[in-house]
Amino acid sequence: MTDSTERPHSSEQGPGVTGDAPGPEVDRSLLDDAGGLLDDTVALRRRLHAHPEVGNDLPGTQQAVLEALDGLDLRVETGSTVSSVVAVLDGDEPGPTTLLRGDMDALPMPEDTGVDFASEVDGRMHACGHDTHMAMLVGAARLLRRRRAQLRGRVVLMFQPGEEGHGGAKLMLDEGLLERHGPVDRAFAIHAIANLPSGLVTTRPGTLMASADEFRVTVTGRGGHASMPHDAVDPVPVACEIVTALQTMVTRRVPAFDPAVLTVTRIQTGTAFNVIPEVAYCDGTMRAVSDASRDRLLQGLREVAEHVAAAHRCSAVVDMVDNGYPVTVNDAAAAERTLRTATALLGEAHVLAMPTPVMGAEDWSYVLQQVPGSMAFLGVARPDDASPAPNHSNRMMVDEPAMVHGVALHAAMALTA
């Protein structure tokens, strides 16, 4: 998950799923069998955690996944442009093709957890749960292989690098992921959340996560001596005024019930105490939960920056440093199916329908633009931790038994045809 997510709010309607439709028939023995795989799942997760890699080139991680899948009688292939792994399992009966995803990359940050399997690579850490995602998906592959006779259709397991800002999912789509194994009918992914109660599954129909874009505003004036600002055109106060004007722009242009967030995170300018600089830079990020609000943000950013600068005899140029991930939108029927499958498998106490999206971003959004599907969050907060560190923290911890729910839910989503 690119950047951190907020913790989903508790629903006033309480846990579980609304509506009167019956839940799918789910083999609850999946949960027991997933529990029987916990030791192997934990061992793989810890191996991956200790050797994190970042970006789209993950040779060590790819090899660990390939070794974990060896012997399962799957059709396995690796990516040509990224260090991906795709494994395919055909059931004994005809049915839909289900895509399941686990992302693979870590974050460029230090680890300060103190666990005995902590990162052995300086400045690299699995601080977003991707190590658990891979381990759970391998566990699901083992469960599904054992239940091949019950599997109607095909399962495509997508081990994806580069989620943390590198667009690995889109690169895998560009390589033909959705065409090489026949049409994909539905897609599902799980994301671990470090400050949600252990084992809790939560999702919602419609928008689940925000878009994310990065920008730079370059404000140009005319340099001069700090003692004589009237002979210069100082871009520094203009940059400051742009920052405050942008916050007002968001509150006055973006509907309150279609929210967006614009944050300037860095202002850079100047070389000396007594020099008025020629140029000031404002860098930041903007997030929205709909394409309409995303477009409003971009238009407002350009108009405010350019016109505030012009009012003070400066110029401003807005550059999109990174046109980031689009809004992650769960297919409504797929999300309801996820909630009902999770409820049938885990019980109502472990399922929560989210009332609102979160402002983190995900490149799973590219898959959901092409395939009806959903993503669900899985809580992995340790029960003995009263204040668990969130995703992207150098102290993020995982309650490893929660992975049993993830392994079983992956398998159940493929088996409920």
Buried (B, 14 or more C-beta within 10 A) or exposed (E): BBBBBEBBEEBEEEBBBEEEEEBBEBBEEBBEBBBEBBEBBBEBBBBBBBBBBBBBBBEBBBBBBBEBBEEBEBEBBBBEEBBBBBBBBBBEEEBBBBBBBBBBBBBBBEBEBEEEBBBEBEEBBBBBBBBBBBBBBBBBBBBBBBBBEEBBBBBBBBBBBBBBBBBBBBBBBEBEBBEEBEEBBBBBBBBBBBBBBBBBBBBBBEBBBBBBBBBBBBBBBBBBEBEEEEEBBBBBBBBBBBBEBBEEBBEEBBEEEBBBBBEBEEBEBBEEEEEBBBBBBBBBBBBBBBEBBBEBBBEBBBBBBBEBBEEBEBBBEBEBEBEBBBBBBBBEEBBBBBBBBBBBBBEEEBBBBBEBBBBBBBBBBBBBEEBBBBBBBBBBBBEEBEEBBBBBBEBBBBBBBBBBBBBBBBBBBBBBB
